[in-house]
Amino acid sequence: MTTATSNIRVERVQQSRLQDVDFSNLPFGKIFSDHMFVSDYRDGEWTDDRIIPFGHFTMHPASMVLHYGQAIFEGMKASVHEDGTPMLMRPEEHAKRLNASARRMMMAEFPEDRFVEAVSQLVAMDKDWIPPQEGSALYLRPYMYATDEFIGVRPSETYRFCIFTAPVGPYYAKPVRLVVEEKYVRATPGGTGEAKAAGNYAGSLRAVHEANAKGFDQVLWMGVENKQQIQEVGTMNVFFVIDGEVITPVTDGAILKGITRKMFIDILKGKGIPVSERLITIDEVVDAFEAGKLQEIFGAGTAAVVSHVSELQYRDKLITVPPVEERKIGPMLKRHIDGLRVGKVEDTHGWLVRV
Ligand SMILES: Cc1ncc(COP(=O)(O)O)c(C=O)c1O
């Protein structure tokens, strides 16, 4: 059945796959909901916005994305409020960041109002796919890639923008063991680290593989010019709590401007907890540890919200962080965001959008 709602053409699945899904056991990123949004850029405009049954794309072998890597993405979540309303958190921020990534990679920007409309309509259609438990969510993956059938390095003139969704269970990640990465770099100011460009993630895999082989879960990325300078942890922004001060590296062009990071800073400021966006070096962390002042290290990002760090290896020094039960900031921030999504915490910042 094909219907037209707003400017988005809608083609529904004939038979939902929902009843085949075990919502009490959801592996991350492997189960996809019934529908997806697609739009195609050609002749200088985005055309044929549509929500269609989730399915495969066919691809030309010379499709430019496969050769020169113009591909960007976002990661966001829809939740369901206690009163049953589907909710999005800061969708306009994700729309803006997608376009910031598009500008950096010389790709076409997708209008922000159409992004928010597409996400809202897709989530409304597949709202029964949103797992209701606190900490669970419908993960949304907006992404864009170059589709010109052409060999030669230049920006593509055609693109596809797609959003699909995946129900994900509560993320009870155990605290992670990190190693300071001194061989590989993720990003440098002037590079592409501030964009959510697919190639950044491919470029990080070798470092993580080598860290895993040595028994670590993730790497702590360091600056290029100042090798002491801490950037991010894996694919998350990083926070330290030292002697009551919450510190996260200032975004200098090499760090992804995380939306969770920004919300954490605002929540902390709202509670009167000292929080600084500033340069933080590994030496400062080592000194704080040795002085007994290192209270917490955690990653911040949409998927896990908070990922606690238990240990950090720097050369021959093992920095151990107090157990999660003794921590205040990271657990409080996670409870705050998870609670906001289901309406248990009041949305004083106006971050939630009802669908
Ligand atoms: C490299 C990197 N840093 C940080 C983040 C956290 O960003 P956000 O809080 O917007 O999910 C992400 C995830 O999007 C990321 O890929």
The ligand as an SDF file (V2000), in Angstrom:
LIG
                    3D

 16 16  0  0  0  0  0  0  0  0999 V2000
   34.4280    9.2370   17.7470 C   0  0  0  0  0  0  0  0  0  0  0  0
   33.2350    9.4750   18.5910 C   0  0  0  0  0  0  0  0  0  0  0  0
   33.3620   10.2250   19.6940 N   0  0  0  0  0  0  0  0  0  0  0  0
   32.3120   10.4920   20.4970 C   0  0  0  0  0  0  0  0  0  0  0  0
   31.0470    9.9930   20.2230 C   0  0  0  0  0  0  0  0  0  0  0  0
   29.8960   10.3190   21.1160 C   0  0  0  0  0  0  0  0  0  0  0  0
   28.9940   11.1780   20.4800 O   0  0  0  0  0  0  0  0  0  0  0  0
   27.4530   11.2010   20.8610 P   0  0  0  0  0  0  0  0  0  0  0  0
   27.3770   11.5300   22.2970 O   0  0  0  0  0  0  0  0  0  0  0  0
   26.8680   12.2730   20.0220 O   0  0  0  0  0  0  0  0  0  0  0  0
   26.9200    9.8500   20.5700 O   0  0  0  0  0  0  0  0  0  0  0  0
   30.8710    9.1990   19.0810 C   0  0  0  0  0  0  0  0  0  0  0  0
   29.5430    8.6430   18.7560 C   0  0  0  0  0  0  0  0  0  0  0  0
   28.8060    9.2550   18.0150 O   0  0  0  0  0  0  0  0  0  0  0  0
   31.9790    8.9400   18.2380 C   0  0  0  0  0  0  0  0  0  0  0  0
   31.8400    8.1940   17.1460 O   0  0  0  0  0  0  0  0  0  0  0  0
  1  2  1  0
  2  3  1  0
  2 15  2  0
  3  4  2  0
  4  5  1  0
  5  6  1  0
  5 12  2  0
  6  7  1  0
  7  8  1  0
  8  9  2  0
  8 10  1  0
  8 11  1  0
 12 13  1  0
 12 15  1  0
 13 14  2  0
 15 16  1  0
M  END
$$$$
